[in-house]
Amino acid sequence: MKKNVFVLLLACMSFGNAMAQEADPVVMTIGGKDVPRSEFEYFFNKNNDSKDGNAAKAVENYADLFINYKLKVLAAQDAHLDTLASFKKEFANYRDIQLRDYLKDPEFEDSLALSVYNVMKQQVGDADMIHVAHIMMLLPQKATESVRLQKKARIDSVYAALKDGADFGELAKKCSEDYTTASKGGDLPWIAPKQTLPEFEKEAYALKPGEYSKPFLTPVGYHIVYMIERKKLEPFEEKKEEIMQLLKSRGLKEMAAEHKIKRMIEASHGQKTREEILSQVQAEACKKDPNLKYLIEEYHDGLLLYEVSNRLVWQRAAEDKSGLEKYFKKNKSKYQWDSERFKGFVILSKSETLLDEAEKFLKKQKDESGIEAWNKAVPKDSLKKVRVRYGIFKVGDDAVVDSHIFDKPVSKQNKLYPYSACVGAKLRKPKTYTDVKAQVVSDFQDLKEKEWLEELRKKYSFKVNKDVLSTVNKH
């Protein structure tokens, strides 16, 4: 009897697995790891930018890119880059942010909002909350009497315009020196007692809706205040949503999540660590939302992809001077200019004597390291009187080069550094890879990445289930 029950149980499990595979079949296997169709669809639908209208071809093309992506991630894992402390920290921070919506603690959030409300209630007491706008003339702390009188005259002229019927909001936009509120017509957030400067509070609370004050002075300047509205503090239930929005802007989700995690650790009687709790939450959340699973996986793999590519390809290629020079010589025809260039030093000086010294010195230098040599060779007070830059310039890139090398008229005289010169040579085409370094490095990195991918495709096995691939986005 027990044997029959066991056999039946195995059959049910097998049937369940078969149903799961049928619902989300394996579209490819890479390095021994199955990729379900849902995962491929997530990445394809998010990253596909094909516009030729051939959906089947787009899927096929993307499958090749996806395989490359996964092979690079496998290479990163084999290099144990996922064990680096820097990787673990960055990934954990991102994952924790994504899980905050699954770590809500309504009881904690409500209690925090109520605490904020009670502080507001205690602060306001029986007084009103006021909503005002203001026009301000900013007065620096160490302002002279002359400046103070100027500011006073300006605020008085604004007051006179108000008395003649000018619109308060328009005057605030044109005249107020509180630039955070001027564009909004001087509008300020709701104010409770003791939330602003005593002088400001006294004048503002004396007003009725629709009234404006006479000009008055506070430690920050002259003001005119306009009373928009005043009211008693609303009950908590009416104010709750506004408080919640305020708390969210100040990290409520993060605080609530941390409080929830702490409670879950306590509920386990210390048997589970913070990381174990978060792994549990992640597993449960990903069951409910497959897109979350793939979003977290995307960030995880993206970090690995960048790290392994940078270490094994990009950085190595960028630092391989011999390889870059060989690549440049082999592909010179790709790197032609449509016009002449000047390669060398541009010198600006306050004195003709220093300009001559700089020219003589820099004529002996071969490249931009000459600037550092010059800076070390001359006294510090002379460095302030001479400016040197190095580069490759075409017509229009630099006014000094245009004038001295390309015989263009000087558009504007440099009064601070009236003496100038250029040390270097005209080039009709690049002579070394450094003349077109950015382009050569980029192309060389592309080449090395292709070679690396060829190695990865030989190293790791991969197989595409074309029957399943043909059903992508069609089931």
Secondary structure as the mmCIF struct_conf table of DSSP 4:
data_model
#
loop_
_struct_conf.conf_type_id
_struct_conf.id
_struct_conf.beg_label_comp_id
_struct_conf.beg_label_asym_id
_struct_conf.beg_label_seq_id
_struct_conf.end_label_comp_id
_struct_conf.end_label_asym_id
_struct_conf.end_label_seq_id
HELX_RH_AL_P HELX_RH_AL_P1 LYS A 2 ALA A 23
BEND BEND1 ASP A 24 ASP A 24
STRN STRN1 VAL A 26 ILE A 30
TURN_TY1_P TURN_TY1_P1 GLY A 31 GLY A 32
STRN STRN2 LYS A 33 PRO A 36
HELX_RH_AL_P HELX_RH_AL_P2 ARG A 37 ASN A 47
BEND BEND2 ASP A 52 GLY A 53
HELX_RH_AL_P HELX_RH_AL_P3 ALA A 55 ASP A 78
TURN_TY1_P TURN_TY1_P2 ALA A 79 HIS A 80
HELX_RH_3T_P HELX_RH_3T_P1 LEU A 81 THR A 83
HELX_RH_AL_P HELX_RH_AL_P4 ALA A 85 LEU A 99
HELX_RH_3T_P HELX_RH_3T_P2 ARG A 100 TYR A 102
BEND BEND3 LEU A 103 LEU A 103
HELX_RH_AL_P HELX_RH_AL_P5 PRO A 106 VAL A 124
TURN_TY1_P TURN_TY1_P3 GLY A 125 ASP A 126
BEND BEND4 ALA A 127 ALA A 127
HELX_LH_PP_P HELX_LH_PP_P1 ASP A 128 ASP A 128
STRN STRN3 MET A 129 LEU A 138
TURN_TY1_P TURN_TY1_P4 GLN A 141 LYS A 142
HELX_RH_AL_P HELX_RH_AL_P6 GLU A 145 LYS A 163
TURN_TY1_P TURN_TY1_P5 ASP A 164 GLY A 165
HELX_RH_AL_P HELX_RH_AL_P7 PHE A 168 CYS A 175
BEND BEND5 GLU A 177 GLU A 177
TURN_TY1_P TURN_TY1_P6 TYR A 179 THR A 181
HELX_RH_3T_P HELX_RH_3T_P3 ALA A 182 LYS A 184
TURN_TY1_P TURN_TY1_P7 GLY A 185 GLY A 186
STRN STRN4 ASP A 187 ASP A 187
STRN STRN5 ILE A 191 ILE A 191
TURN_TY1_P TURN_TY1_P8 PRO A 193 LYS A 194
BEND BEND6 GLN A 195 THR A 196
HELX_RH_AL_P HELX_RH_AL_P8 PRO A 198 TYR A 205
TURN_TY1_P TURN_TY1_P9 ALA A 206 ALA A 206
HELX_LH_PP_P HELX_LH_PP_P2 LEU A 207 LYS A 208
TURN_TY1_P TURN_TY1_P10 PRO A 209 GLY A 210
STRN STRN6 TYR A 212 TYR A 212
HELX_LH_PP_P HELX_LH_PP_P3 SER A 213 PRO A 215
STRN STRN7 PHE A 216 THR A 218
TURN_TY1_P TURN_TY1_P11 PRO A 219 VAL A 220
STRN STRN8 GLY A 221 LYS A 231
HELX_LH_PP_P HELX_LH_PP_P4 LYS A 232 PRO A 235
HELX_RH_AL_P HELX_RH_AL_P9 PHE A 236 SER A 249
TURN_TY1_P TURN_TY1_P12 ARG A 250 GLY A 251
HELX_RH_AL_P HELX_RH_AL_P10 LEU A 252 ALA A 267
TURN_TY1_P TURN_TY1_P13 SER A 268 GLY A 270
BEND BEND7 LYS A 272 LYS A 272
HELX_RH_AL_P HELX_RH_AL_P11 ARG A 274 LYS A 288
HELX_RH_AL_P HELX_RH_AL_P12 PRO A 290 SER A 309
HELX_RH_PI_P HELX_RH_PI_P1 ASN A 310 TRP A 314
HELX_RH_AL_P HELX_RH_AL_P13 GLN A 315 GLU A 319
HELX_RH_AL_P HELX_RH_AL_P14 LYS A 321 LYS A 330
TURN_TY1_P TURN_TY1_P14 ASN A 331 ASN A 331
HELX_RH_3T_P HELX_RH_3T_P4 LYS A 332 LYS A 334
BEND BEND8 TYR A 335 TYR A 335
BEND BEND9 ASP A 338 SER A 339
STRN STRN9 ARG A 341 SER A 349
BEND BEND10 LYS A 350 SER A 351
HELX_RH_AL_P HELX_RH_AL_P15 GLU A 352 LEU A 362
TURN_TY1_P TURN_TY1_P15 LYS A 363 LYS A 364
BEND BEND11 ASP A 367 ASP A 367
TURN_TY1_P TURN_TY1_P16 GLU A 368 GLU A 368
HELX_RH_AL_P HELX_RH_AL_P16 SER A 369 ALA A 377
BEND BEND12 VAL A 378 VAL A 378
HELX_RH_AL_P HELX_RH_AL_P17 LYS A 380 LEU A 383
TURN_TY1_P TURN_TY1_P17 LYS A 384 LYS A 385
STRN STRN10 VAL A 386 PHE A 393
TURN_TY1_P TURN_TY1_P18 VAL A 395 GLY A 396
BEND BEND13 ASP A 397 ASP A 397
HELX_RH_AL_P HELX_RH_AL_P18 ALA A 399 HIS A 404
TURN_TY1_P TURN_TY1_P19 ILE A 405 ILE A 405
BEND BEND14 PHE A 406 PHE A 406
HELX_LH_PP_P HELX_LH_PP_P5 LYS A 408 VAL A 410
BEND BEND15 SER A 411 LYS A 412
BEND BEND16 LYS A 415 TYR A 417
STRN STRN11 TYR A 419 LEU A 427
BEND BEND17 ARG A 428 LYS A 429
BEND BEND18 THR A 432 THR A 432
HELX_RH_3T_P HELX_RH_3T_P5 TYR A 433 VAL A 436
HELX_RH_AL_P HELX_RH_AL_P19 LYS A 437 LYS A 459
BEND BEND19 TYR A 460 TYR A 460
STRN STRN12 PHE A 462 VAL A 464
HELX_RH_AL_P HELX_RH_AL_P20 LYS A 466 LEU A 469
TURN_TY1_P TURN_TY1_P20 SER A 470 ASN A 473
#
